Amino acid sequence: MTNRPVAAPHGAANDPTRRGPPPPPPRRGFDWKAAAAPTAIGLFSFVVVFGLIGWTVTSAEQWPRIKLQFFNLDAMVAAFPRVLQGFWVNMQVWLTVLACVLVWALVLAVVRSLRAPWCAPFRLMVVIYIDIFRGVPALLLVLLFGFGIPALNLPGLPNSGLFWGGVAMVLSYAAYVAEIYRSGIDAVHQGQRAAAKSLGLSEWQTLRYAILPQALRNVVPALMNIVVALQKDVALLSVIGVRDAVREAQIYTASTFNYSSLIVAAGLFLLATIPMARLADYLTRRDRERRLQIAG
Amino acid sequence: MTTPMIDIDTVTKYFGDKLVLDRVSLRVDPHEVVCLIGASGSGKSTLLRCVNRLVDHDYGVIRLDGVPVDDPAFGKTGLQKRAGIVFQSYNLFPHMNVLDNITLAPRRVHGQSRAEAEDRGREVLARFGMAGFAASYPEQLSGGQQQRVAIARALMTRPDVLLLDEITAALDPELVGEVLAIIRGLKDEGMTMMIVTHEMGFARDCADRVAFLDGGVILEQDTPDRLFGAPKEARTKAFLQRIIASGRL
């Protein structure tokens, strides 16, 4: 065996016979004894606070009526299949609209960032587009497109409210996403443009090979928030008669005067949006750590 | 008289209303190494960037091998092919590995095939001791290694001129030497270079001529021995004294 001293956590550093640096300090495991009191107090506090809230709500005079109106289990079970079916429509529309938004917004952002003089009119068009579609409520656009355009009976174009409502969502959301892309493009360091230009890359090649890949990576966290927002805003299409989760729940409500079906729809939305929101948080955190690493 | 490789002829440049280069003239002969020194804001980096048109000058003419740099004869990318530049902060593309970084321009701009560009790329990397890093990403490399890759990138198209813009200013002191050694090697091979630097020791050893810029004017240019040994202008003396006082010469 070696003559190295066996682990001696205390005083090893001062041991004159020892060669080399002292060993790393022993890792501290979870100290149950020290944690017991705070944990108990925390638990107690939870029980008291939520117990009080629960007791106050359920002992209220109106609680039985509220429960019957919103949390009626029979009504929920009865409405669930239809609402779920509607929710499936939501998910399909969400993914389709999302894909279109990401592509169309990229086109807008790229056009806006081109600096060549002949692009000037197109740049102006994009600026106007963004001003208009960001400034008008999405609900108004959905009504305008979803009811208005099918009423024109345009030859050769689809006539469904779902299609045109989806178009309205794409046009509206693309205005926001284009601005996010643009902030990502602007955030890429000027030196990258200088390097690309000095290598002889054209403006388009500079964007395509040097700027956009970095810009897109920069904006993933911001885009995730839009993705979550869009996931629930797709429900706007219910106002033009698209039979999504909200519409189905409303239909049930109209015939039974019981609102539990809307709670079912709300639950389904939460089931979908909360994991997405957590994913967004995770991506944001990872992105920040990556930047700190580079900066450090 | 040979045609100068770079001929800067009474060049003036404004940024808005601010005069940054005031009727500057400088010639760099083939295989010559000229160092530009001077305080921050003296216009030396701007002058360098005018040569490959990263910055367009306002008055005067800059000729590369006898042809004005804004001459249509260069086409869209001819100038960039013949004058490579290396920056202070490397400016490698962080989302591409080393080999992709240096083969981007040969492939996308100069129409080389991937195989052709990568063969040349590996050859250049090997020359700078970076052969083992072809698949690494810039953030995995030290500053000195990144700068070696940046030099390799600038040399991919076999340029006639290399422009170096304070290429060691962002490096940790112990990494400066490995980059300067490469520049000495290039000088020995006869590369024409215009170098903006704060490394006075390097300028003294390596330059054929040193030009001192102050307030957008070349106050004095001479061989390093004469300029560092016996500067004629009071401002040059004052600048060199400040450098000596800070222990950098």
Interface residues (C-beta under 8 A of the other chain):
Chain A: H189 G191 Q192 A194 A195 K197 S198 L199 G200 L201 S202 Q205 Y209 A210 P213 Q214 R217 Q293 I294
Chain B: N52 L54 K76 T77 L79 Q80 K81 G84 I85 F87 S89 N91 L92 F93 P94 H95 L104 A105 R108 V109 H110 E139 R153
